[in-house]
Amino acid sequence: FGIVLLISSISPVLADQSLATKNGCTACHASDKKIIGPAFQEIAKKYSADASALEKMTQKIKLGGKGAWGPVPMPAHPQISDADLHTLAAWALKGGPAK
């Protein structure tokens, strides 16, 4: 029983990491360092006080963007389902992979 609780409490983090990897997020973003795009931890820090951050991030992932973090644009990801977009945005706003 305790093992099931432990696994169920870890699974969302692993699932979100898997979702980020599957959709190419980790090719440009890492947890704690800039690759092409900002680190997930920097994203979380920048938007921590923004009540509308989840909606903004969801749209940015779906539609792409440029200028917020420098000259390299983030490509659009219109193929990702709305549910997965929401999950990825929430995960990124928490700083990405568990520390």
C-alpha positions, 0 to 999 in steps of 0.5 A: 500500500505504501509503495502504491502511494509513493508511486502515485505521488511520483508519477505526475512528475515523471509523466510530465518529464516524459511529456516534455521529452516526447514533445521536444521541450527538453531539446531547448530547455533544461531544469537549471541551465539555458540551452537554447531557451531559458531554464525551467527554473528561470521560467518559474522564477520570472512568472511566479507572481503572475496570476495569469502565467498558466494561461500565458504559458499554455498559449506560448507553447501552442503558438510559439513566441519571440522576444521574451527571452532573447532573439531566438524564437520558440516554435509553435506546437499546435499539435499538442492537445489542450490537456497536454499543453496545460500540463506542460505549462503547469510543469514548466511554471513549477521549474520543470524536473524535480530538483 
